[in-house]
Amino acid sequence: MSNVLGEKIRKLRKDKGFTLEKLAELTESSKSYIWELENKNPPRPSAEKLAKIAEQLDTTLEFLLDEGEQVSEEDAADAHFYRQYRKMDPDTKEKVRRMLKLLE
């Protein structure tokens, strides 16, 4: 039996081309931990690990934990990007803004 959290992690992981081993390495987890999140029902994630997984998958905790499909994958990716942007130094933010203007 699958779970919504596990399905989302598996889809995003595969979309990014990550193996279980790669995501485990990036999130300082074990391969078996990632496998259990994707396949056990109910999954038992730690908040810290889940935050690291969301970061590496360019999404948000809200999206991963949303079982009612109220948070779309695209909205979560936008929110993740905005959170990363807010952490950037002023020079990097200016470069990003200039790059975005070129795309308009």
Buried (B, 14 or more C-beta within 10 A) or exposed (E): EEBBBBEBBBEBBEEEEBEBEBBBBBBEBEBEBBBBBBBBEEBEBEEEBBBBBBBBBBBBBBBBBBEEEEBEBEBBBEBBEEEEEEEEEEEEEEEBEEEEEEEE
